[in-house]
Amino acid sequence: MVLTEESEYSEIFPEMFTPHVHFLNIAPRSICVMIPNASGETLRALALAALLHHATLCSDDSAVLDFYDSHKKLLNSLTHYTRHSAPGEGITWTGSREVGMSLYWKGSKALGLLANLTNLEQTGDWTVRIHGKVITGTVTVPPLELATVEFKI
């Protein structure tokens, strides 16, 4: 089974994908780039938003390929986790609309993945609500980049 979403995106933000993308959390997700004349920054922001949803972009643009190449080690480490939650599923929260957070976990080991979709460094609070626990912290995320936080749940 493959989930397909076809939309032209006028705005890129962490919860931009429609709720049906969470319907089956084991389905592969591949997002076709449908933004005419997208700049490298726009494509990088879209790749960040897609990654928060455990998805990849179908594109041979150098901005997209460079993004995946520069994060190869992190992307490989995500395969060690058995569960994933994307923004909008009610498990993670950040204090900024432009910074999204997803959660990867296996047993009690968790990795929070935060993505800053702006051109400015963002520092803010994050919260995870899982298994009856509330875990909080503060993180700084560079412009158009990722940050990770590891913790036990």
matplotlib code that plots the C-alpha trace (Angstrom):
import matplotlib.pyplot as plt

x = [0.0, 1.3, -0.3, -0.2, -0.8, -1.0, -1.2, 0.4, 1.7, 1.4, 2.9, 5.5, 5.1, 5.4, 1.7, 1.2, 0.2, -3.5, -4.6, -4.9, -1.1, -1.3, -3.9, -1.5, 1.7, 3.6, 3.0, 5.9, 5.5, 7.0, 6.1, 6.3, 7.5, 4.7, 6.0, 6.7, 10.1, 10.9, 14.2, 16.8, 15.6, 12.0, 13.0, 15.1, 12.2, 9.9, 12.4, 12.6, 8.8, 8.6, 11.2, 9.1, 6.4, 8.7, 8.6, 11.1, 10.8, 10.8, 13.2, 16.6, 17.2, 20.6, 19.1, 17.2, 20.0, 22.5, 20.0, 19.8, 23.5, 24.4, 22.0, 22.9, 24.2, 21.0, 18.7, 20.4, 20.1, 16.3, 16.0, 16.9, 13.5, 10.3, 7.7, 7.3, 5.0, 4.7, 3.6, -0.1, -0.6, -0.8, 2.4, 4.9, 4.6, 6.9, 6.5, 6.9, 4.7, 7.8, 9.7, 8.2, 9.0, 8.5, 9.3, 11.1, 11.1, 11.8, 11.1, 12.1, 14.7, 13.4, 14.8, 13.1, 13.7, 13.2, 13.2, 13.4, 11.7, 12.8, 15.9, 16.5, 17.9, 15.0, 15.3, 12.3, 10.5, 9.4, 7.1, 6.4, 3.4, 3.7, 2.8, 1.3, 4.6, 5.3, 8.9, 10.0, 13.1, 14.5, 16.5, 18.2, 17.7, 19.8, 18.1, 16.7, 18.2, 17.6, 18.3, 17.9, 17.2, 17.6, 15.8, 14.1, 10.3]
y = [0.0, 3.5, 6.7, 9.5, 13.2, 15.5, 19.2, 22.4, 23.9, 27.6, 27.4, 25.1, 24.4, 21.3, 20.3, 21.0, 17.5, 16.5, 14.1, 11.2, 10.8, 9.4, 6.9, 4.0, 4.7, 1.8, 2.9, 4.3, 8.0, 9.7, 13.3, 14.5, 18.1, 20.2, 23.7, 25.4, 27.2, 26.3, 27.8, 25.7, 27.1, 26.2, 22.6, 22.3, 23.5, 21.0, 18.2, 19.1, 19.1, 15.7, 14.2, 15.1, 13.0, 10.1, 10.8, 11.6, 13.8, 12.6, 15.0, 15.0, 18.7, 19.3, 21.0, 17.9, 15.5, 17.6, 17.7, 13.9, 13.4, 15.8, 14.0, 10.4, 9.4, 10.7, 9.1, 5.7, 6.0, 6.4, 2.8, 1.7, 2.8, 0.9, 3.7, 7.2, 10.1, 13.1, 16.7, 17.0, 13.5, 14.9, 13.5, 16.3, 20.1, 23.0, 26.7, 27.8, 27.2, 27.1, 24.5, 21.0, 18.0, 14.3, 11.4, 8.1, 5.5, 1.8, 0.6, 3.3, 4.9, 8.0, 10.5, 13.8, 15.3, 19.0, 20.9, 24.7, 25.7, 29.4, 31.3, 32.4, 30.4, 29.4, 28.7, 27.4, 24.8, 21.4, 18.9, 15.2, 13.5, 9.7, 6.7, 9.0, 11.0, 14.6, 15.4, 18.9, 20.8, 23.7, 23.5, 25.8, 24.8, 26.5, 28.0, 25.4, 22.6, 19.8, 19.2, 16.1, 15.4, 11.9, 10.8, 7.9, 7.5]
z = [0.0, -0.8, 0.4, -2.2, -1.7, -4.6, -3.8, -4.8, -1.5, -1.0, 2.4, 4.0, 7.7, 9.9, 9.8, 6.2, 5.1, 5.4, 8.1, 5.8, 5.7, 9.2, 8.3, 8.0, 9.9, 8.2, 4.6, 2.6, 2.0, -1.0, -1.8, -5.4, -5.6, -7.1, -6.5, -9.8, -9.9, -6.3, -4.9, -3.2, 0.2, -0.5, -1.5, 1.6, 3.8, 2.0, 2.6, 6.3, 6.6, 4.7, 7.0, 10.1, 8.5, 7.9, 4.1, 1.3, -1.7, -5.2, -6.8, -8.5, -7.7, -6.2, -3.1, -2.3, -3.0, -1.0, 1.9, 2.0, 1.5, 4.4, 6.8, 5.7, 9.2, 11.0, 8.4, 8.8, 12.6, 12.3, 11.1, 14.7, 16.0, 15.6, 16.2, 14.7, 15.4, 13.1, 14.0, 14.4, 15.9, 19.5, 20.9, 20.2, 20.5, 20.0, 20.9, 17.3, 14.2, 12.0, 14.1, 13.9, 16.0, 15.3, 17.7, 17.0, 19.7, 20.5, 24.0, 26.4, 24.0, 22.2, 19.7, 19.1, 15.7, 15.3, 12.0, 11.6, 8.4, 8.6, 7.6, 11.2, 14.1, 16.5, 20.2, 22.0, 24.1, 23.1, 24.8, 24.4, 25.9, 25.7, 27.9, 30.6, 30.8, 29.9, 28.9, 28.2, 27.1, 25.2, 22.0, 19.5, 15.8, 13.1, 10.1, 7.6, 9.7, 12.1, 15.7, 17.8, 21.4, 23.0, 26.1, 27.9, 27.9]

ax = plt.figure().add_subplot(projection="3d")
ax.plot(x, y, z, "-o")
ax.set_aspect("equal")
plt.show()
